[in-house]
Amino acid sequence: MPSPRSPDAPTLAELRRLTDSAGLGAGSGAGSRAQPTLPFGVGGLDTALPGGGLALGALHQIHEGGPRGRYAATAVLFAGGILARLDGPVLWCLHSRDLFAPALARVGLHPDRVVYCETWRDAEVLPAMEEGLRHRGLAGVVGELTRMGLTPSRRLQLAAEGSGVTALVVHRLCAGEAAEPEPSAARTRWRVAPAPSDGPNRRVDRHLGRPRWRLELQRSRGGAPGAWIVEACDAQGRLAVPAGLADRPAAPERVQRRAAG
């Protein structure tokens, strides 16, 4: 399968030269301004986050609920939609060669903005992310990981704070692994999964309308956890609240219980 990298996309070496020549490299001093945020445009969601949006220059974790957590397709699109609304190139550290660039383009992240770093193991993804976070010209750094311990997460959080570059970890859970990531220093932890339409034309909605996601804010430093049903990111990377759900929170997720043996 060919690499998703566009032939016109910059290499990491070219990216380093661009950021250094602009005075945006690793040696630039950190500013003293208040930490900026990226609002989602979803009222209840932004209210739950400190500063009214996703903290930039910080580490955030995203994992996918349901049986397809290993592929994390929905989590990847959520991350792509966030980065689509930020300026600059993106460093994406791959866990496997199955990232579908046209899908990222549909949520606003054009493939020519992405530098693909083919690092197949967690032990290689983490240092690649940390190196990328030293370069201020990036919009963000994404790392696909199966596991991330507390110490590596602290290193990534410190690197993100130092440069102001946003770090997103997309968890790919392997069979038999715990459904929840380990404790970390990330500012937020998200869980996203496809959600069905509940309208009268449910079968039609699934094919004609925007897909729906169940988006959970499981942990937010200084914020409030919550869950929302949203429409998936559009071509500008923006979420929306389905018209019929605008005034309702997400219903509690059903939990399958096994009968006692």
N, C-alpha and C positions, 0 to 999 in steps of 0.2 A: 504494500500500500504506500503511495507516495506521501512524502512529508507535507503537512498542511501549510508550510511556509510559502508565502508568495515570493516569486523570484525578485520582486522589486522591494521587498521588506529589508530594512537595514540589518546588518549583522551586529552582534554585541560589540565587536571592536569599533565599528563605525559609530554605534550609539555612544560609546565611551568618548570618542573624539568629539562628537557633537556637543555632549553635555559639558566636557571639560573646556572646550573653546568658548562656550557661553558663560563660563564661570559658575556652572551648576554642578560641578563634580563633587567628589567625596569630601574635599577639603573646605568647601564653602561653609561659612558659619551659620548656625541656626538662628532664626529670628526669634523675637520675643513676643510676637503677636499671639493673640488667643487662637487656639486650635480651630481651624476651619472645619465645616461640616458640609455634607452633601445631602440635602433633603430628598426624600423619596416622592414627595407630593401626595402622600397618603396621610391624611390628617392624624388618625389614631396612631399610626406607625411613627410618624415624626415626633409626635408628642411623647412617645415612650422613650425616645433617645435623647440623651443630654445634648443641648445645643440645637435641638430640632432637626437632626439628621445624622447620617453616618459620619463618624469622626475620620477625617483625612489624616494622613501621616500616622497611622496606627495599624495594628494587626487585627484582622477579623477572620473568624472561622465559619465555613459553610459546609454543611453535610446534607445528604439527601436521605429522606425517609423512604421506607418501603423496600421491596425486594430488589430494586435496581440501584441500590446505593453504591454498588461496585463501579457502575458506569458514571453515576453522578451527572447525568445529562442535564437535568433541571438545575442543579447547583452550578454547573458551568455556565448556563445561560444567565442565571441570576448574577454571577460574578461578571460576565461579559456586559450585562446591562449597566452595572455600576460603573465599570471602566469606560463605557461608551460615552458617558457624560463628563469625563475628565479629559483634559488636554494633554497630548504627548503620547509617545510610544509606550507599549506595554511589554514587559518581559514575562513570558509564560513558560514555566518550567514543567515540562510534560512528564507524566508518569507512564504513559503508553501512547502509541501512535494512533490514537483514535479520535483526536480532537477534530471536529467537523467545522472547518472555517466558514462555510456558507451559513451555518446556523448562528455563528457569532455575528456575522454580517446582518442577519435578520434582527438582532437586538441592538444594532447600531455600532458594533465594534468591527470596523473594516479590517480584513486580514493584513493589509499593508501597514497597519499600525502595530502589528504584533511581531515581536522577536521570539522565535520558538527555540527554547533551550531543551535539548533532548537529554534529560537526566532521568533514568528509569528507576532508580532506587531512592528511598527516602534519604539515605546517607549522602546522596549526591544532590538531591533537590534542596535541602536545607542550606548548604554553603552557597549554592548558586543564587538562592533567594537573597541571602545576606549580602552577597556581592552586589546584586542588582539594586538593593535598597540604598546603597551608598551613592547612587547617581540621581541627582535631584531633577534631571530633565525627564524622568519617567513619570507617566501618569500613575502607574502601579506595577506591582510585581505579584504574579500568581504562582502558587506552588501546589501541585497535585500530590497529596500525601495519603498514606494509609494510617500512619501514626505520627504524633508529634508530642514529645514529652514537655515537661514544664520548663526545663533549662533551655532547650532550643527555642521555645516560644518567647522566652524572655529576651533572648538575643535578637530575634526578629522584631519584637516590639521596640527594643532600644534602637535598632537600626532604623526602623520606620520613623520613630520620634526624631532621631538625629537629622534625617534628610527631608522629612515631610512627605515622603513617598508612601502611598497606601499599600499595605500587604494583605493579600487575600489567600487563605489556605482552603483549597477544595479537597475535602476528605473523600477518598475512595475506599470504602469499607470492603474488605475481603470476606469471603464466606467464613462464618464462625467467629468473626470479631464482634466486639461489643457495639451496640447500636449508637452509643454516645461517645464522643471523643473524650480523651483524657483531660484532666484539669490543665489549664494553660493561662498564660498572661495576656491572652487576646482581649481586646476591648469589648468585642461582642462575639456571640456564638449563635449561628442561625441554623435552622433546619427547614428545608424546603422540599415539597413533594407535589406531584400533580394532584389536582382536585377536580372532581367531576362537576359538570354543570347540573344545577338543580332546577332548571326552568322547565316549562311545559314541553319545549321542543329540545329536550336534552340531546337527542341524537343529532339533530341538525346543528345545534350550537357548537358541538364538538368539532364540526368540520368547517363551519363558516365564521365563527367568532374567534377571538383571542383565547388561547388556552388559559385555564385557571390554575393557580398555585395555592397551596396552603403554606403560608409563610409564618414560621415561628421564631420569635426572638427569645431564645432560651436563656441567654445571659447577656447582661449589659452593665458594664461598670458605671454606676451612677444613674442607671435608667431602670425601667420597669419591664419585665418579661411580658409577652403577650403573643397572640396568634391572630392572623387575619387571612381571609380569602381574598386574593387579588387576581387581576388579570395579568398575564405574563408581560414581560418587557416588550415594548413596541420597537419600531425601527429607530427610535431616538433613545432607547434604553430606559423608558419610563414605565413604571407600574401604573395601574389604575384599579379603582374599586368597582366591581360589577354593580350595575345600576340597582339590581334587586337586593344587594347586600350592603348598600352604603351606610345604613343605620344599624347594622347588626354585626356583632363580633363573630369570629369563627367558632363553630360548634366544637365541643371537645372531641378529640380524635377517639375513634372507637378502638378499644383494646380487646384483642382476642384472648379469651381465657381458656386454658386447657383444663379439662376435667381431671380431678385428682384421681390418681391411679390407686 
